[in-house]
Amino acid sequence: MQNETLGRFSFSDAGAFPLSTDSMLLGSFASPKRGGRVCDLGCGSGVLGLLLLLRDPTLTITGFERDPAALACAAANIRQNDLSASFFLQSGDLRDLEQLPCGAFSDAVSNPPYFPDGGGARRASGAQAASEESLNLDQLYAASARLLQSSGRLSLVHRPERLADLLSLGRAHHLEAKRIRFVRHHSGAPISLLLLELRKDARPGLKYEPDLLLYEPDGSESSELKTIYHKED
């Protein structure tokens, strides 16, 4: 069991999905409206909800998760940090749209599966979570469009090779890409991840934010990465 500290919160993966750079970057990139109702689609052990509440305690988080072990871990993290009044869990399959509350949320976040089922690399552990075997991008967008109110925002982290799919499928579900940021290990390195915000029923117009560089030329962590991980100099 891995234990971490996120600002004033403590966090344990308890055998579920561990704390990852992907989640940390997304937690920093997402910008829910103050006092907003946020859904985390595939919340795992609840780390994204913890990160968002660390930045803005006025939020209300609902984590959707189908895996019982991950739900149990998320519930333990909520109890451990006394967040039961602002962080709720919902068991169920995001592909079952009729069971999802329509227009109930101002914001959504997701660290979704990256690789199409049957293609692409898979992590040595958590392979099902890394591939779209249980939930593909089209289904994720359908669930997001169902859950979000008009003008609601979906923020996610994904792989750069899926950018065309991310933009075209989003528009097909009336989720228009509005803000994007590329992640590189260092200046001049290939793009390793992208952070994307889409808005429901929005007009076209995509803003490119400066690249997020994780490391300095000497291999040390960048000041921005240290801030994201709540590290003090």
N, C-alpha and C positions, 0 to 999 in steps of 0.2 A: 504494500500500500504506500503510495507516494503522498507526501504532505507538502503543501506550499503555503506561502503567505502572500496575499494580494492586498497591499495597503493595510487596512485595519481588519480585513477578513482572512480567515484561515480556510483552507481548501484541501480536500482529499479526493483522489480518484477512486479509491476503494475497489480497484480492479476494473473500473469502467474506463472510459476514454480519458487519457491523461491530459494535463495542461499542455497546450501546444502553442508555438509561435503564431500559428494561424489564428487561434482564438484570441490571443493577446492583441494582435494587430487589428482584428475586426472590432474588438471591444473598444479600442482607441478611435477607430475610424467612424463607427456608427454614431449618429448624432440625433437621438430621439428628442422629440419636443418635450420641454419641461412639463412634468406632471402627466406625461403620456402613458398610454397602455401599450406595452410592448410584448410581442410574442416571439419566443425563440423556437424555431422550427427544427426539431431534432436536438434538444437541449443537452443530451448526454448527462454529464455530472453537474451541470448547472453553472459552469464557469463564466459563460457570457453574461448571464443574469447577475452574477456577483460583480463582474467588472462594470456593468452599466449602473448598478446600484451604488457602487463605490464612487462613481463620478456624479451621480444625481440620485439622491435618496427619495426624490419626489415621484420617481417612476413606479409603476406597477408592472411586474413581470409575470407572464404565464409561459411556462416551458412545456412544449409538446414533445412527447417521447414515447416510442412503442416498446423499447427494450426494458424489461422489468428490472434488470440489474442496474442499468443506468438511472432509472427512476428512483430506485432505492438509494443510490449514491447521492443523487440530487436532493432528495428529501433529507438525508443526513446533513448535507452541507447547509441547507436552509435552516434546519434546527440549530446546528452548531453556531451559526452566525445571527440567530434571533431575527430571521427575516420572514417569518410565517405571515406577517401582516402585509407584506409587499411582494412576495414571491410565491407563486402558485404553480402546481403541476397538473398536467392533463395527459392521461394515458390514451393512446389511440393511434390509428393509422392515418397519416396526412392524405393518403390517396382516397379516403372515404369522405368526399367533400360535403355530403349531406349532414355529417356529424360535426362539422366545423361551424362556429358562430359567424354569421355573415356581417362583415363590416364592423367588427367589435374592437379593432385595434388601430392605433395611430401609427405604429411602427412595427416592423418585423426584422429579425436578424437570423442569419443561418450560416453555419459552417457546413455546407452540404457535401455529399459524395462528389468526388472530382472526376472519376473515370467512367466512361460508358460501360455498361455491363458487357463483359466479354472482350474488352479492349483496354489497353493502357496498363501501366504498372499498378500493382497493389502493394500496400504496406504489408510487412511480414505479419504484423498483428492487426486486428481490426479490419481485415480485408473487406468484409461485407460493408462496413461503414465507409470505406474508401471508394467503393464502386457503386454504381447506380442500380445494383441488383434489386434493392428494396424501395428506392425512390429516385426517379430520374429528374432531370432539370425541368422538363415540361410539367411533371406532376408537382414539383416544388413551387413553380410559378402559379399553377392553378390553385394550390392551397393558399398561397400568399394573396392572390387576387381575391379569393373568397374571404379571407380573414381581415384584410385591410379596408379601412374606410377610403373614400375618394380623397386623393392627395396624400394618402398614407405612404410611408417609405419602407422599402425593403433594402437592407444592407447585407452584403455577403462577401465572403472571401472565396477565390477560385483560382484556377490555373489559367495562364495567359493563352494557351492553345485552345481554350474553350470560349474565347471572347466573342467570336461570330455567333455561336449558339446562344451565349448569354444575352446579346443584344437583340437578335432576331426573335428568339422565343419570348423574351420579355415583352417586346412590342406586340406579339401575337396575343398576349394576355393583358394588354393595356397597362403594362408596367414599362414606363419609359426610362431609359438610362439617363441620369442627370449628373452624376459625379463619379469620377474614376481616379484611382491612384495605383501606380505600378510600384511593386516592391522589388528591390535588387539587393544582393548581398553587399555590393560596394559599387562605387561609380564605375561605369563601363561594363559591369557584369550583365549577363542576360536577365530579363525579367523572370523572376521566380514565382511570384504570386501577383494577383490583382485584387484590389478592393473596389467594390462597385455599389453605388446607391441607385436604386430605381424608384420611381414615384408613380403611383396608380393614377391613371387618367390625365397624366401631364402632357404638355406640349414637348416636341423635340427640342433638344438643346443640352449638349453634354459638356461638362466642365472637367478639364484635365488638371489635377492637382500635382504639385511637384513630387517627383519620385521619393519614396521612402527608402533610405539607405540604411542597412542594418549594421554595417561595419565600416570602420575607417580604413585607409590604405595600409596601416600597420597591423590590421587584424583585430584591433580592439573594438568593443561595442560602440556604436554611435551614440551621441547624447540623446537622440530621439528614442532609440531602442531602450536605453536605460530608463528614460521617463516612462515608456510604455510598461516596463516591468517593475516600476516603482522602486528603482534602485537609487540609492543616494551615493553621490561621489565621496 
